[in-house]
Amino acid sequence: MTSTFEAKSPNEQELKDSTATSASLHNSPPSASISPPPPSQFSPPSRAQKLYNFVTWTPPHCRWDPTKPPQFSMALNVLFAFAAGFTVANLYYTHPILNILAEDFGVNYENVAQIPTVMQAGYAAGLLFLCPLGDLLPRRPFVVGLVGFTATVWLGLCLTNDLAVFTALSFIVAVTTVTPQLMLPLVGDLAPPNRRAAALSIVVSGLQLGILIARVLSGTMTNFVTWRAIYWMSFGLQYAIFLLLWLFMPDYPSTNTNLNYFRLLWSIVQMMRRHAVLVQACLAAFFTSATFTAFWTTLTFLLAGAPYHYTPLTIGLFGLIGIAGMCVGPIYARNVTDKFHPHLSVLVGLFCCLVGICLGTYIGPFNVSGPVLQAFLADFGMQTAAIANRAAIYAVEPKRRNGVNTAFMVFTFCGQLLGTSAGNHIYARAGWIGSGSASVGLVGLAILAMVARGPWETGWVGWKGGWSFRKREDVAPV
């Protein structure tokens, strides 16, 4: 059977098309044949688009290459520690200068006393609603963008003379000050397993140093210059951090593109039900962080009264003792935590906390050596336990490290609130020894949580799997 359709040769078809095109040109109006080409449909980018393009642009040496992942060098480790320290410091500059703020704004002390509470509430909101996004979004533009936004809003704090505006801006910057909690899981991704605890220790040390240095700097500088000088200094530091991260922070792809935001939040609750080691770490963090804030909140009352009568400047310098304890943390992490199961270092850290709190509580009313020893041992112990717990929990779900970190930090933050509130109330009724004894009980509960479940236990309670603390490469935390 012969087809009724015959294919034309390419030359015949081209000739026909050419003829048709020529005819259409002759039949068209004269004006159409000489009309200019239409103007471009693309308008120039707006300022907002230019800013977005600038923030999200990645230098060639920082771009992600799956065949050659970025190396987590010591220089990058120190940069992350520096950024974490002077970012979280934003939350603590006001603590020693509330009376000066009250005088400058012309209000009662009670009106400015709410600022630290407002900032803590903002930080809690950031932990709950921003940190989980680290598992959904590429972290480099997310972190750099948050730092740039915080620095820009901080300018308003430097300039405003209205307390209501100052309080509102303080809340906003506290929400976006959670960038250290986005960088810590990234350290877990970038650092090799045999250096993970040491790398985390350096960043956590920077984080803790920022908390203490903020109080020391703020209290010291305002003795000689206006309080706004510390805020202008922080403004400059924030933009320096923004520039350094923009230049050197490596890109890292999103690990959970298949989840939406609300499923991401709900999955954090589900992780708590799946992983006993995560619940165990969260409980230990809750109790130990409560002892940390209880000590530093009530220490001012002890040292300002009999028999010491220290000046605010001298009391502020006590933070340097805690800094010394934290500087030992990275050395311990490199030589012990990275070589043994994290459970061992958690127990060592908690026992250091217990010894330090006992010495500070029962020697402190008579001799200043008690608080000095507590500042050193408790800060070292808390940092050691926190780093070891992070090393353990970051291994349970490698693609959800930001969600894991969010759960851990929410418990830590709630413990800090408990320590601040309970420490003040107990001190008012039972004095330094009463407040310290409560801290002894809290750290005892943390030790109980860690002793109730061994390092190789697959269930919720018990020590199945042995008592050894040596690492086993073929066994993952559960």
URKA-V18145 format. One record per residue. N is the residue number from 1. SS is DSSP state (hx for helix, st for strand, lp for the rest). BURIAL is b if it has 9 or more other ideal C-beta (glycine too) atoms within 8 Angstrom, else e. D_CENTER is the distance of its C-alpha to the mean C-alpha in Angstrom with 1 decimal. Layout:
N SS BURIAL D_CENTER
N SS BURIAL D_CENTER
This chain:
1 lp e 77.8
2 lp e 77.1
3 lp e 74.1
4 lp e 74.8
5 lp e 72.0
6 lp e 72.4
7 lp e 69.6
8 lp e 70.2
9 lp e 69.9
10 hx e 67.0
11 hx e 69.5
12 hx e 71.2
13 hx b 68.0
14 hx e 66.7
15 hx e 70.2
16 hx b 70.0
17 hx e 66.5
18 hx e 67.6
19 hx e 70.7
20 hx e 68.8
21 hx e 66.3
22 hx e 69.3
23 hx e 71.0
24 hx e 68.0
25 hx e 67.7
26 hx e 71.4
27 hx e 71.2
28 lp e 68.2
29 lp e 68.8
30 hx e 69.0
31 hx e 66.1
32 hx e 63.8
33 hx e 64.7
34 lp e 63.8
35 lp e 60.7
36 lp e 57.7
37 lp e 54.5
38 lp e 52.1
39 lp e 49.3
40 lp e 45.9
41 lp e 43.8
42 lp e 40.5
43 lp e 39.3
44 lp e 37.2
45 lp e 33.4
46 lp e 32.2
47 hx e 29.9
48 hx e 27.0
49 hx e 27.8
50 hx b 28.0
51 hx e 24.6
52 hx e 23.1
53 hx b 25.0
54 hx e 23.8
55 hx b 20.0
56 hx e 20.4
57 lp e 22.9
58 lp e 22.0
59 lp e 23.9
60 hx e 26.2
61 hx e 24.7
62 hx b 21.3
63 lp e 22.8
64 lp b 22.4
65 lp e 25.5
66 lp e 25.8
67 lp e 28.7
68 lp e 26.8
69 lp e 23.0
70 lp b 21.0
71 lp e 21.2
72 lp b 18.1
73 lp e 19.8
74 hx e 19.2
75 hx e 19.0
76 hx b 16.1
77 hx b 14.4
78 hx b 15.0
79 hx b 14.0
80 hx b 10.4
81 hx b 10.6
82 hx b 12.3
83 hx b 10.0
84 hx b 6.9
85 hx b 9.7
86 hx b 11.5
87 hx b 8.9
88 hx b 7.8
89 hx b 11.5
90 hx b 12.5
91 hx b 12.3
92 lp b 14.7
93 lp b 17.4
94 lp b 19.6
95 hx b 20.0
96 hx b 22.9
97 hx b 24.6
98 hx b 25.1
99 hx e 28.9
100 hx b 29.0
101 hx b 27.3
102 hx b 29.9
103 hx e 32.7
104 hx e 31.5
105 hx b 31.1
106 lp e 34.2
107 lp e 33.0
108 lp e 33.0
109 hx e 30.3
110 hx e 29.6
111 hx b 28.7
112 hx b 25.9
113 lp b 24.7
114 hx b 23.0
115 hx b 20.5
116 hx b 18.0
117 hx e 18.5
118 hx b 18.1
119 hx b 14.8
120 hx b 13.5
121 hx b 15.1
122 hx b 13.4
123 hx b 9.9
124 hx b 11.3
125 hx b 12.7
126 hx b 9.7
127 hx b 8.2
128 hx b 11.8
129 hx e 12.9
130 lp b 10.5
131 hx b 8.1
132 hx b 11.4
133 hx b 12.6
134 hx b 10.8
135 hx b 13.8
136 lp b 16.2
137 lp e 15.8
138 lp b 15.9
139 hx b 12.4
140 hx b 13.9
141 hx b 15.5
142 hx b 12.8
143 hx b 10.2
144 hx b 13.2
145 hx b 14.6
146 hx b 11.8
147 hx b 11.7
148 hx b 15.5
149 hx b 15.8
150 hx b 13.9
151 hx b 16.2
152 hx e 19.2
153 hx b 18.8
154 hx b 18.2
155 hx b 21.8
156 hx b 23.1
157 hx b 21.8
158 hx b 23.7
159 hx e 26.9
160 lp b 27.4
161 lp e 29.9
162 lp e 29.5
163 hx b 27.5
164 hx e 27.0
165 hx b 25.5
166 hx b 23.3
167 hx b 22.0
168 hx e 21.5
169 hx b 19.6
170 hx b 17.4
171 hx b 16.5
172 hx b 15.8
173 hx b 13.6
174 hx b 11.5
175 hx b 11.2
176 hx b 9.9
177 hx b 7.7
178 hx b 4.7
179 hx b 4.8
180 hx b 2.7
181 hx b 1.9
182 hx b 5.1
183 hx b 6.2
184 hx b 6.4
185 hx b 8.8
186 hx b 10.4
187 hx b 11.2
188 hx b 12.8
189 hx b 14.8
190 hx b 16.0
191 lp b 16.8
192 lp e 20.2
193 hx e 20.5
194 hx e 22.4
195 hx b 19.7
196 hx b 16.6
197 hx b 16.2
198 hx b 17.1
199 hx b 14.6
200 hx b 11.7
201 hx b 13.4
202 hx b 13.4
203 hx b 9.7
204 hx b 9.2
205 hx b 12.2
206 hx b 11.0
207 hx b 8.1
208 hx b 11.0
209 hx b 13.5
210 hx b 11.9
211 hx b 12.3
212 hx b 15.9
213 hx b 16.9
214 hx b 16.2
215 hx b 18.7
216 hx b 21.1
217 hx b 21.2
218 hx b 21.6
219 hx b 24.3
220 hx b 26.1
221 hx b 26.2
222 lp b 27.4
223 lp e 30.3
224 lp e 31.7
225 lp e 30.4
226 lp e 29.4
227 lp b 26.0
228 hx e 25.4
229 hx b 25.4
230 hx b 21.9
231 hx b 20.7
232 hx b 22.5
233 hx b 21.0
234 hx b 17.5
235 hx b 18.8
236 hx e 20.1
237 hx b 17.0
238 hx b 14.9
239 hx b 17.6
240 hx e 17.9
241 hx b 14.3
242 hx b 15.2
243 hx e 18.4
244 hx b 17.2
245 hx b 14.7
246 hx b 17.5
247 hx e 19.9
248 hx b 18.3
249 lp b 15.3
250 lp b 17.1
251 lp b 17.6
252 lp b 17.0
253 lp e 18.8
254 lp e 17.8
255 lp e 18.3
256 lp b 19.5
257 lp e 21.8
258 lp e 24.1
259 lp b 22.0
260 lp e 21.8
261 hx b 19.1
262 hx e 20.9
263 hx e 21.7
264 hx b 18.0
265 hx b 17.2
266 hx e 20.4
267 hx b 19.7
268 hx b 16.8
269 hx e 19.6
270 hx e 21.9
271 hx b 19.7
272 hx b 19.9
273 hx e 23.7
274 hx e 23.9
275 lp b 22.0
276 hx b 23.2
277 hx b 20.9
278 hx b 17.8
279 hx b 19.6
280 hx b 20.6
281 hx b 17.1
282 hx b 15.9
283 hx b 19.0
284 hx b 18.7
285 hx b 15.1
286 hx b 16.6
287 hx b 19.5
288 hx b 18.2
289 hx b 15.5
290 hx b 18.4
291 hx b 20.5
292 hx b 17.9
293 hx b 17.9
294 hx b 21.6
295 hx b 22.5
296 hx e 20.9
297 hx b 22.2
298 hx b 25.7
299 hx b 26.1
300 hx e 27.0
301 hx b 29.9
302 hx b 31.2
303 hx b 31.3
304 hx b 32.6
305 lp e 35.5
306 lp e 38.4
307 lp e 39.0
308 lp b 36.4
309 lp e 36.3
310 lp e 33.6
311 lp e 32.7
312 hx e 29.2
313 hx b 28.7
314 hx b 29.6
315 hx b 27.3
316 hx b 24.4
317 hx e 25.2
318 lp b 24.7
319 hx b 21.0
320 hx b 22.2
321 hx b 23.4
322 hx b 20.0
323 hx b 18.8
324 hx b 21.8
325 hx b 20.8
326 hx b 17.3
327 hx e 19.0
328 hx b 21.0
329 hx b 18.2
330 hx b 18.0
331 hx e 21.8
332 hx b 22.0
333 hx b 19.5
334 hx b 21.5
335 hx e 24.8
336 hx b 24.3
337 hx b 21.2
338 lp b 21.7
339 lp e 25.4
340 st b 25.6
341 lp b 24.2
342 hx b 20.8
343 hx b 22.8
344 hx b 24.7
345 hx b 21.9
346 hx b 20.5
347 hx b 24.0
348 hx b 24.4
349 hx b 21.3
350 hx b 22.4
351 hx b 26.0
352 hx b 24.8
353 hx b 23.1
354 hx b 26.4
355 hx b 28.6
356 hx b 26.7
357 hx b 26.7
358 hx b 30.4
359 hx b 31.3
360 hx b 29.5
361 hx b 30.9
362 hx b 34.5
363 hx b 35.0
364 lp b 33.0
365 lp e 35.7
366 lp e 38.2
367 lp e 36.6
368 lp e 33.4
369 hx e 32.9
370 hx b 31.5
371 hx b 28.4
372 hx b 28.0
373 hx b 28.0
374 hx b 25.7
375 hx b 23.1
376 hx b 23.3
377 hx b 23.7
378 hx b 21.4
379 hx b 18.4
380 hx b 19.3
381 hx b 19.9
382 hx b 16.8
383 hx b 14.7
384 hx b 17.2
385 hx b 17.1
386 hx b 13.3
387 hx b 13.4
388 hx b 16.5
389 hx b 15.4
390 hx b 12.5
391 hx b 15.3
392 hx b 17.5
393 hx b 15.6
394 lp b 14.3
395 lp e 18.1
396 lp b 19.2
397 lp b 18.3
398 hx b 17.4
399 hx e 17.4
400 hx b 15.1
401 hx b 12.2
402 hx b 9.7
403 hx b 12.1
404 hx b 12.4
405 hx b 8.8
406 hx b 9.1
407 hx b 12.3
408 hx b 11.2
409 hx b 8.6
410 hx b 11.3
411 hx b 13.8
412 hx b 12.0
413 hx b 11.7
414 hx b 15.3
415 hx b 16.4
416 hx b 15.2
417 hx b 17.3
418 hx b 20.1
419 hx b 20.2
420 hx b 20.4
421 hx e 23.0
422 hx b 25.0
423 hx b 25.0
424 hx b 26.6
425 hx e 29.1
426 hx b 30.2
427 hx b 30.5
428 hx e 32.7
429 hx e 35.0
430 hx e 35.0
431 hx e 33.7
432 hx b 31.7
433 hx b 33.2
434 hx b 32.6
435 hx b 28.9
436 hx b 28.5
437 hx b 30.6
438 hx b 28.3
439 hx b 25.4
440 hx b 27.7
441 hx e 28.2
442 hx b 24.5
443 hx b 23.8
444 hx b 27.0
445 hx b 25.8
446 hx b 22.7
447 hx b 25.2
448 hx e 27.4
449 hx b 24.7
450 hx b 24.3
451 hx e 28.1
452 lp e 29.0
453 st b 27.8
454 lp b 28.4
455 lp b 26.5
456 lp b 28.9
457 lp b 29.6
458 lp e 29.4
459 lp e 29.9
460 lp e 28.3
461 lp e 30.4
462 st e 32.4
463 lp b 32.5
464 lp e 34.2
465 lp b 33.9
466 lp e 34.6
467 lp e 33.3
468 lp e 32.4
469 lp e 29.0
470 st e 29.7
471 lp e 27.6
472 lp e 29.4
473 lp e 28.4
474 lp e 30.1
475 lp e 28.3
476 lp e 24.9
477 lp e 23.0
478 lp e 24.0
